Amino acid sequence: MAETHDAIPAPRAASAASAASAASAASATRAKGAAGTAAGTATGTAGTSGAIPEIPNGPTFPVLPPSEQDELARRLRSAVSGFVDAPRDAVEEADLLLDELSGRLAELLADRRRTLRDAWRENESGTVRTEDLRLAMRGYRNVLDRLLSI
């Protein structure tokens, strides 16, 4: 008995142009994040590592460190290009990548939330400055805008 997959569209073959386009988009995203981090550095908001601003209102925060993003993108390109020769292996690799990426994003978002919460929680005197609340709101807006744009 033959299986039918009416609800699942047929996969499109990945062309070199679409792979290059995806790589270009990933590079542009990293460059934008680096520019935001550089802007944070110029205004004194970058952390000691220079990679992720410690103050939660930085212009942007990198979703993934560039090395992790590059490695995941490389693995995805490899899975997509291997689909013709080994479709099941390629799909299993894509599933593994999605699982790894979603877990890593959950970790990074939890860290980001902790940083934001620490920025506006009451200090030892039991007060919170309005400026701290304003900066925290900018940080929350930044994170939520990025998540909503996915």
Stockholm file with secondary structure:
# STOCKHOLM 1.0

chainA/1-150         MAETHDAIPAPRAASAASAASAASAASATRAKGAAGTAAGTATGTAGTSGAIPEIPNGPTFPVLPPSEQDELARRLRSAVSGFVDAPRDAVEEADLLLDELSGRLAELLADRRRTLRDAWRENESGTVRTEDLRLAMRGYRNVLDRLLSI
#=GR chainA/1-150 SS CCCCCTTSCCCCCCCHHHHHHHHHHHHHHHHHHHHHHHHHHHTTCBCTTSSSBSSTTCSCCCSSCHHHHHHHHHHHHHHHHTTTTCHHHHHHHHHHHHHHHHHHHHHHHHHHHHHHHHHHSCCTTSCCCHHHHHHHHHHHHHHHHHHHTC
#=GC SS_cons         CCCCCTTSCCCCCCCHHHHHHHHHHHHHHHHHHHHHHHHHHHTTCBCTTSSSBSSTTCSCCCSSCHHHHHHHHHHHHHHHHTTTTCHHHHHHHHHHHHHHHHHHHHHHHHHHHHHHHHHHSCCTTSCCCHHHHHHHHHHHHHHHHHHHTC
//
